[in-house]
Amino acid sequence: MPRVITVKKARKDQGTCGKCGEPIRAGDAYRWWKFRYGGKRIRCSKPECAPGRADLTQSDFWISVYGLEDDLAAAATREDIEGVVEQIRELAEEQQDKLYNMPEGLQEGDTGQLLQDRAQYLEDWAQEMEDAVADEEDAVNAAQDTTYGGE
């Protein structure tokens, strides 16, 4: 993961913010980071333009996981949570498919083990979410039973 550098006062114009598109002129504060391979990424100093975890990785897998975590945090209804759980399971299947599409010799190696661990992590996460939804539903039903006298 790259280190994010904060510059308090730019010496020269830096172009535009990679998120909001605002120009970053000489004298403005900004943030930048760079991966080992790829260009420099620049953002203005506004809080909403600060780089998130997904911005600081080049792994498609982790970008997807971080997006799902954000979706889960924003989920307001049970249906929203169930939708995220379905996406988690789809990502787990994608990891399994990648594993099965590898030659047999590689499936037993480090990359195969990584894909297997990722798929298992996602399946466990989806199961945790389903259990949490079921537990909450049971608690609501139990509260209704005591409120209405168990009828």
C-alpha positions in Angstrom: 0.0 0.0 0.0 1.5 3.3 -0.9 2.1 6.1 1.5 0.0 9.2 1.0 2.0 12.4 1.0 0.3 15.7 2.1 1.7 18.9 0.6 0.7 22.0 2.5 1.6 24.4 -0.2 2.2 23.5 -3.9 5.2 25.1 -5.5 3.6 25.0 -8.9 0.2 24.1 -10.5 -0.5 20.3 -10.1 -3.3 19.8 -12.6 -6.7 18.7 -11.4 -8.0 16.7 -8.5 -8.4 13.0 -9.5 -11.8 12.9 -7.8 -13.6 16.2 -8.0 -11.7 17.7 -11.0 -10.9 21.0 -9.2 -7.7 22.6 -10.4 -4.8 22.5 -7.9 -2.9 25.7 -8.3 0.4 26.9 -6.8 -0.1 27.6 -3.1 -2.9 25.1 -2.7 -2.7 22.1 -0.4 -3.0 18.6 -1.9 -2.3 14.9 -1.4 -0.5 12.5 -3.7 0.6 8.9 -3.8 2.3 6.6 -6.2 2.3 2.9 -6.8 5.4 1.0 -7.7 4.0 0.7 -11.3 1.8 3.5 -12.5 1.6 7.2 -12.4 1.3 9.7 -9.6 -2.3 10.1 -8.2 -3.2 13.6 -7.0 -6.2 14.8 -4.9 -7.1 18.2 -3.5 -7.2 18.7 0.2 -11.0 18.6 0.6 -12.0 15.9 3.1 -14.4 14.2 0.6 -11.5 13.8 -1.9 -9.2 12.0 0.6 -8.1 8.6 -0.7 -10.0 5.6 0.7 -8.8 2.1 1.0 -9.9 1.2 -2.5 -7.9 4.1 -3.9 -4.7 2.8 -2.2 -4.7 -0.7 -3.7 -4.4 -2.1 -7.2 -5.9 -5.4 -6.4 -9.3 -5.9 -8.1 -10.2 -8.3 -5.3 -9.6 -5.9 -2.5 -11.2 -3.0 -4.4 -14.4 -5.2 -4.6 -14.2 -6.2 -0.9 -13.8 -2.6 0.2 -16.8 -1.6 -2.0 -18.9 -4.4 -0.4 -17.9 -3.3 3.1 -18.9 0.3 2.2 -22.2 -1.0 0.7 -22.9 -3.0 3.9 -22.2 0.0 6.1 -24.7 2.0 4.1 -27.3 -0.7 4.0 -30.5 0.5 5.6 -32.9 -2.4 5.2 -32.8 -6.2 5.4 -33.1 -6.4 1.6 -30.1 -4.1 1.2 -28.1 -6.5 3.4 -29.3 -9.5 1.5 -28.2 -7.9 -1.7 -24.7 -7.3 -0.4 -24.6 -10.9 0.8 -25.5 -12.1 -2.7 -22.7 -10.0 -4.1 -20.3 -11.4 -1.5 -21.2 -14.9 -2.6 -20.8 -14.0 -6.3 -17.3 -12.7 -5.5 -16.5 -16.0 -3.7 -17.7 -18.0 -6.7 -15.5 -15.8 -9.0 -12.5 -16.7 -6.8 -13.4 -20.4 -7.0 -13.8 -20.2 -10.8 -10.3 -18.6 -11.0 -8.9 -21.5 -9.0 -10.6 -24.1 -11.1 -9.4 -22.5 -14.3 -5.8 -22.8 -13.2 -3.7 -25.8 -14.3 -3.7 -28.5 -11.6 -0.1 -28.0 -10.7 -0.7 -24.4 -9.9 -3.8 -25.0 -7.9 -1.7 -26.5 -5.2 0.8 -23.7 -5.1 0.8 -20.3 -3.4 -1.6 -18.6 -5.9 -4.1 -21.5 -5.7 -4.0 -21.3 -1.9 -4.5 -17.6 -2.0 -7.6 -18.0 -4.2 -8.9 -20.8 -1.9 -8.4 -18.6 1.2 -10.1 -15.7 -0.4 -13.1 -17.8 -1.4 -13.4 -19.2 2.1 -13.1 -15.8 3.7 -15.9 -14.5 1.6 -18.1 -17.5 2.3 -17.5 -17.1 6.0 -18.3 -13.4 5.8 -21.6 -14.1 3.9 -22.6 -16.7 6.4 -21.9 -14.3 9.3 -24.1 -11.7 7.7 -26.9 -14.2 7.1 -26.7 -15.3 10.7 -26.7 -11.8 12.0 -29.9 -11.0 9.9 -31.5 -14.2 11.2 -30.6 -13.4 14.8 -32.0 -9.9 14.5 -35.2 -11.3 13.0 -35.5 -13.8 15.8 -35.0 -11.0 18.4 -37.8 -8.9 16.7 -40.1 -11.9 16.7 -39.4 -12.7 20.3 -40.0 -9.1 21.3 -43.3 -9.1 19.4 -44.4 -12.4 21.2 -43.8 -10.9 24.6 -45.5 -7.6 23.6 -48.6 -9.4 22.4 -48.7 -12.0 25.1 -47.4 -14.8 22.9 -50.5 -15.0 20.8 
